[in-house]
Amino acid sequence: MVTEAALRGYLLEEVLAWLLRSSGYELVSAAEEKGLPPEHRVLEQGPHGLTVRGRGARHQADALGQFRYVPPFSLPVRLFVEAKFTEGKVQLPTVRNGHGVVHDINENMVTTLQGPGPSRPRPRHHYSYAIFSTAGFSRNAQEYALAHQISLVDLSMPDFADLRELVRSVARDVHGALAALPAGEVPRPYRVRRHLRRLLLALVDEYMEYAPDADAHPLPESVTEPLGRLAEVLSSRSTLGLVLAFPSAPFVLGLASEDLYAFVDYARAHPTHDINLGRVQDGNHSVWRVRPAADPGAYAMTFSLPKQVESWIRAQEEAVNERARSVKRRLLSTMTVYWLDGEHILTFQLRYAPVQLHQ
């Protein structure tokens, strides 16, 4: 049977995938490639979930999503989300594995589909990888991730405490319910995840195709009840705010807010606006607080940076020649935030002076 620690990570991945919908991140399934010949399909629904074909192997993709927006002169972006709900920091092997996965998949580039008729382009995507950790990351993991553009998002700061506690309590209840079942009736973790995903998608009037498993008897109420409680809390997600911000740099930022919609309302009225960044000490955590420069009381967003990422930024700040200063200004002067508004993606630009990150 799945351990409680592993179950926490599985549930956290589903919660994060749902929260990131607001950033334009939509879960993908093998159904998207139904029209392709089997030999040209990249996605496949396996007995334990979705897999993606790489050049050398197939890779598990429990929470694979695609962003609705496409970067200019680029390919559509698909993102692996991996969540680690552990007591210790994420170590180098986890990050190295993420790099190996996306490298192998991005190497699997067949550009045309061959057949009896004219050849036609095969849909292509660029795959990226993000690791979310409730306990932070080791120094080696941070350095490797920064070198290979694996995004690390630290969920250990106090603003994510409610999210962590929600997932922890539901995982504890679900694990207890599973442990009480007869050995032959314990469902696989994939079925528990799928049930939660179905509940979360229903909150936004989206529904999953149902492909019954060979052992598909209904999950017992003792398992579904805590999952339903989790979905109910997330349905009023304003206090569990999480959006991605994209600086022009080899990492992303996970912005948290106690009132997410205060930020959205202000950004709708001011799609491009200047912000102030201030460092605050919250317990043992060094946290950066974002406020609009023109109206500091309108909203507050916070994020934390892995120490090696922050050191990288400081190194950019301390560059002495003008060329390096120019690069610094381009890399660190703007955050881009995408917000899903119905069927449309809104783009917000948060501008700041890079020197603020040196304070």
N, C-alpha and C positions, 0 to 999 in steps of 0.2 A: 504494500500500500504506500501511496505517496506520503512523504514526511510533511509535517506542518510547515517547516521552513521552506520546502520546495513549493508547497501550496500557496504560501504568502507571495512568493515571486510570481507564480502563474496568475493569481488574481490581480496583483499589482500591474502586470503587463496588460491585462484586459482593461483595467481602469484607466491606465495611461493612454492606451490606444483610443479610448472613448473621449477622454478629456482633450486629446490633441485634435479631435475633429474640428474644434474651433479654429485651429491653425491651418485648416485645409487638408488634414491628413485623413484619408479614407481607407478602411481595410479592404484588401483585395482578396479574391478567391479564385479557385481554379475555373469557376464558371465563366470568367472573363475570356478564356481561350477556347471556348467550345467550338468556335468556327474554324479553328486551325487543325491541320492534320496532326495526328498524335506525335509524329516524329519531330514536329516543330513546336510543340508545347513546352513552355518553361515551367509552368505551374502544374502541380499535381496534388490531388487530395489523397493523402495516404491514410493508413489506419490510425495514426496518431496526430493527424492535422495536415496542414498545408506544407508542401516542400517546393523548393525552387531548384531547378537544374543548373549546375555550374559546369565548368569545362571538365572537371574531374570527378564530381560527385553531386548527389542531391543533398540539399541542406534544409533542415527544419526551419519553418518560418511561422512561428506561433502568432506573432503580431506584426504582419507585414502590411504596410500601407503605402498608398500613393498620394502625392500632393496634387491638388487640382491645378495649381499654377505650374507652368513650365518655364524654367529660366531661359532668357534669350540665348539663342545660338547653342542650345544644349538639348538634352534628352529629358523626357519625363522622369521625375525622381521617385524612386521607391525607397522606403526606409524600413529597415529592421529595427524593431524596438525590443530591447532585452532589459528586463528589470531584475535587480538583485536586492532582495529584502533579507539582509543578513546582519549579524552583529559586528562582523569584521569588515575591513575595507576590501573593495574589489581589487584583486591582484592582477599581475601582468598576463597570466594565461587566458583570462576571460577576454581581455582586450585583444590579445594576439589571435584568439579564435575568431573574434568578430572581423578582424582584418582579413584573415584567411578566407572567411565565408564570402565577403563582398568582392575580394580579389578574384576568387575562383568564378563567381557568377558573372562579374563584369568581363572576364576573359572569354566567356561563352557567347561570342558575338557572331551570329550567322545573319548576314544582312539581307538575304533574299530567300524566298520560298520557291523551290523548284517544283514543277509539275508538268502535265501535258500541255498546258497553255503557256502564255508569257509569264516569265518570272515576275514576282511582285515583292515589294519591300516587306520584310518581317518587322513587326513592332519591336522596338528596342527601348530599353530603360537604363538609367544609371542608378545603381544600388548604393545606398549609404547605410551606415550603422550607428545607432545611438544606444548607449548603455546608461541606465538610470540606477542609482544606488542610494539606499537609505543609510549607508554608513560611510560614504566617501570612497576614495580611491588611493591606492598606494602611489608612491612617487614614481616607481618604474612604470606602473600602468598609465599614469598621466603623461609621462614623457613619450611613451610609445604611441599613445593615442594622438597626441599633438603632432607627432612626426608623420602619422599615417591617416590623419583626418578622420579619426573615429571620435564621435562626439560623446562627451561625458557630462551627465547632468546629475548634480549632487542634490539629493532629496533629504539630506540630514539636517538642514537648517530648520529652526523652530517654526517658520511659516508653513512647513509641510507636516507639522505634528498631527493635525487633525486627519489628514489623508493617511498617514502611516498608521494611526491608531484605528481608523475605520477598517483598513485592510487587515490589520493584525487581529482585530476582534472577530471579523467575519471568517477569516481563515481558521482561527481557533475553533469556532463553532462548527464549521463545515468539517474540519478534521475530526472533531469529536463525534459528529454524526456518522462519518465514514467508518470510524473505528468500531462503532456499535453494530454495524451491519455484519451479517454472516459472510464468511470469506468469499463465497461464490457470488455474492450479490454486490460487491464493492465496485462501483463504476470506475472506469479509467479517468485519469485527470482531464483528458481531452473532452470528455462528455460534460464534466463540471464547468470547464471553461466555456464550452459551446453554449451551455444553458445561460451562463451569465452574459455572454456576448449577445444572445438573442434578447434577453431582457433589456440590455442597454440600447441596442438598436431600436427596439420598440419605443423607447422614450422619444425618439426623433422620427417615428413613423417609418422606419426601415425594417425590413424583415429578411431573415436568412432562408436560403433554400434548405429544406430538411431532407437529408439523406439518412435514413435509419441505419443504425449499426446492427451487426448480427446479434448483439446482446442487448438490443435497445428496448429495455423495459423502462418505464418512467422513473426518473430520479425520485427517491423518497422525499416526503415533505420536510423531514428533518434536515435534508441537504438544501432543498430549494428555498426554504424560509429565510435563512441568513443571506442567501444570494439576492433574494427579493428585497431584503432590508438594505443591502448595499446599493442596489439600483435606485431605491427610493431616495436615499440620501443624495446620490449623485444627480437626481432629477432637479434638485435646487442647488446647483453647483457653484453659486456665486462665492461661497466661502471656501471652496476647494479650487480656486482659480489656478490654472497652469496654462501658459501659452509659450510658444517658442519665439525667440527673437534671434534674428540672423545678422550678426555683424559681418563685415567683409573680411573675415578671418577664418582660420581652420577649426572652428568650433561653433556650437550653438549655445544659447543661454535659455535656461528654463526660468521664466518669470512667474513669481507667485504673488497673489494678492488676496487680502481679506475681503475686498469688494471688487471683483473682476469687472462688473458692469459699470462701475464708476470710470475705470480706464476706458472701456469701450465707448461710453457716451462722450467722454472728452475727445477721444481720438476721432470719432465720427465728425465732430465739429471742427477738429483741428488735425486733419490727416498727416500733416507734416508740422512738427513743433519741436522747439528746443526743450531739453530736459536738463535737470541738475542731477548729478550723481554724488551721493554721499556715503561714506563708509561708516557703518555702525557695528558696534560689538554687541552681539546678542548671545550671552553666555560664553561658550567656548568657540562660537562661530563668528567668523568675519563675514559680514553681509553687506552688499551694496544696495542702496535704496534709490529708486528712480522716482522723481517728481517732476511735473511740468514746470518749466522755469517761470512762465507767465502767471501761473496760478498753482502754487505748491500744495494747496489744500484740496485740489480737485481729485487727485488719486495718488496712491503710493504703490509701487511694485518693487519687489525685492528679488535678488538673485545672489548666488554665491559662485565663486570661481575656484576650481581646483588650484592648489598652490602653484603647481608648475605652469599652469595657464597664466596665472597672475604674474609669475616671474617672467614669462615670455612677453607679456604686455609691458612690464617695467623695462625690459631690455629694449623694447621698441622706443620707449620714452627717453631712454638715456643715450640713444644714438646721437652722435655728434655732427655727422655731416648732413648737408642739406638734402641730399638724395634720400637718406634714411628718414629724415623728418617728413619728406613728401610722401614716402611710402606709409609712414605711420599715420599721417592725416587721412590717407585714403582708406586704410584698414580699420581705423578705430574711431571714426567720427560719426557713424550712423548705425543704428539698429533698425532692421526692417521687421515688422510684425504683420502677419497675415491673419485676417479674421474672416471666418465663413459666415456670410449673411444670407441665409436662405440658399439660393443656388449661385450666389455671387461671392467672389473673394474680394474683400477690401484690403488695401495696402496702406499701412501706417509707417511713416518714417520718423524715428526718434533721433534727433540730432544732439550731439554733445561734444564738449571740448575734450580731446584725448587726455589732456593734462590732468583732468579730474581723477582718472584712474591711478594717478601717481600719489594721490593724497593719502 
